[in-house]
Amino acid sequence: MRYGFLMAGLLLIAAPAQAADDHPRSTYVTLVLQAFAAKVQCPGTDVVYQDLVQKAQQMQLPDGTTEQVRKAIAFMHTGGKMGEKQSDDVMAEVAVATQATDLDQRRLGMSNWCEKQKTNLAGLIRSKGG
């Protein structure tokens, strides 16, 4: 029950950040979060940090965006034990991306979600050792 209230609160806070669907950083935050989720949850999957940096450059995001997003994801997903808290808008985008990813994983099932990510995240995730 507490989790539901927490997520509802995060969504209310994050609503303004999600309002502009064409906001490239929120799209990028979702890609990075899904890439790291695939690394952790999909057997044989790895992420190459430099590929994430290149994607940010292609999306014309400011230098340092990848590191900000990585730190924000680590902070949120470890309860503050790793990473660093970032600006409120970045943290809100991570919260929204987390919930969307969680819902996708539940809807599709983990094995189907992992399979889908091979296509969705091509160029950002790789097979381990490859």
C-alpha positions in Angstrom: 0.0 0.0 0.0 2.8 2.4 0.9 4.5 1.6 -2.4 1.3 2.7 -4.3 1.2 6.0 -2.5 4.9 6.6 -3.2 4.5 5.9 -6.9 1.4 8.1 -7.1 3.3 10.9 -5.4 6.2 10.5 -7.8 3.9 10.6 -10.7 2.3 13.8 -9.5 5.8 15.3 -9.1 6.9 14.0 -12.4 3.8 15.0 -14.4 5.3 18.3 -15.6 8.5 16.6 -16.7 6.4 14.1 -18.8 4.1 16.8 -20.3 6.3 17.3 -23.3 6.6 13.9 -25.0 9.0 15.4 -27.5 11.5 16.3 -24.7 14.6 14.5 -25.9 16.1 14.1 -22.4 13.1 12.2 -21.0 13.3 9.9 -24.0 17.0 9.5 -23.3 16.4 8.8 -19.6 14.0 6.0 -20.6 16.6 4.5 -23.0 19.3 4.6 -20.4 17.1 3.1 -17.7 15.9 0.3 -20.0 19.5 -0.4 -21.0 20.7 -0.8 -17.4 17.5 -2.8 -16.6 18.3 -5.1 -19.5 21.9 -5.5 -18.2 20.6 -6.5 -14.8 17.5 -8.5 -15.7 18.2 -10.1 -19.0 20.8 -12.9 -19.0 23.8 -12.4 -21.4 23.1 -8.7 -21.8 25.7 -5.9 -21.3 25.8 -2.1 -21.7 28.7 -0.2 -23.1 28.8 3.2 -21.4 30.4 4.9 -24.5 27.5 3.8 -26.6 25.2 5.7 -24.2 27.4 8.8 -24.5 27.3 8.6 -28.3 23.5 8.3 -28.2 23.3 11.5 -26.0 25.5 13.3 -28.5 23.3 12.1 -31.4 20.3 13.5 -29.6 22.2 16.8 -29.1 21.9 16.6 -25.3 24.4 18.6 -23.2 27.7 17.1 -22.3 27.5 15.2 -19.0 23.9 14.1 -19.5 24.8 10.4 -19.5 26.6 10.7 -16.2 23.7 12.7 -14.6 21.2 10.1 -15.7 23.4 7.2 -14.5 23.9 8.8 -11.1 20.2 9.6 -10.8 19.2 6.0 -11.7 21.8 4.6 -9.2 20.6 6.9 -6.5 16.9 6.1 -6.9 17.3 2.4 -7.3 19.6 1.9 -4.3 17.7 4.2 -2.0 20.5 6.7 -2.0 23.3 4.3 -1.3 25.0 4.7 -4.7 25.0 7.5 -7.3 24.0 11.0 -6.4 20.7 12.9 -6.3 20.3 15.1 -9.4 18.0 18.0 -10.2 14.3 17.5 -9.4 13.4 17.3 -13.1 16.0 14.5 -13.8 14.9 12.6 -10.7 11.2 12.9 -11.9 12.1 11.7 -15.3 13.9 8.6 -13.8 10.8 8.0 -11.6 8.5 8.1 -14.7 10.8 5.9 -16.7 11.1 3.4 -13.9 7.4 3.1 -13.6 6.8 2.7 -17.3 9.6 0.1 -17.5 8.1 -1.8 -14.6 4.7 -1.8 -16.2 6.1 -3.0 -19.5 7.9 -5.8 -17.8 4.8 -6.9 -15.9 2.6 -6.7 -19.0 5.0 -8.5 -21.4 6.6 -10.9 -18.9 10.4 -10.6 -18.3 11.5 -13.0 -21.1 9.4 -11.2 -23.7 10.5 -7.8 -22.4 14.1 -8.9 -22.7 13.6 -10.1 -26.2 11.9 -6.8 -27.2 14.8 -4.8 -25.8 17.2 -6.5 -28.2 15.4 -4.6 -31.0 14.4 -1.4 -29.1 17.9 -0.8 -27.6 20.0 -2.1 -30.6 23.2 -0.1 -30.4 22.9 0.5 -26.6 22.9 -3.1 -25.3 25.0 -6.0 -26.5 25.4 -9.7 -25.8 28.0 -10.2 -23.1 31.4 -11.0 -24.6 30.3 -9.6 -28.0 
